[in-house]
């Protein structure tokens, strides 16, 4: 599922999850889902491959982040305190 050639950096604070894709994203999108697969947030990465996701309203717990870009899917677990 993850593309080993593609680097994606995730930085998290209490209120924000930052995505920085090392290569330009084109039409990349993200979905942040709970563990039951329900989409909590969705959006687009900008042309530079970046996005800021406000996670301050999410309940504490684990979430799955999916980034879909040029036919590849990146998946990562995210913990919200």
Residue, then its C-alpha position, 0 to 999 in steps of 0.5 A: x500500500x505504501x510506496x517506498x519511493x515516496x516520502x511523506x513527513x507527518x508532524x503532529x501537535x495537540x491541535x494540528x497534523x501537518x502533512x509534507x509530501x517530499x514530491x509535488x502532490x498533483x491531485x493528492x487527497x487525504x482521508x482521516x478515518x476512525x478505526x471503523x472506517x468512518x471518514x472524520x476529515x477529508x481534503x486535498x494536499x496543495x500543489x507543494x504536497x502539504x496540508x494542515x489538518x485541524x485535529x482539535x475537535x477529534x475525540x481522543x483515540x487512534x485514527x487512520x490517515x490515508x493519502x492517495x496520490x498518483x495511484x499510490x496509497x500511503x497509510x499511517x496510524x495517528x494517535x490523538x490525545 
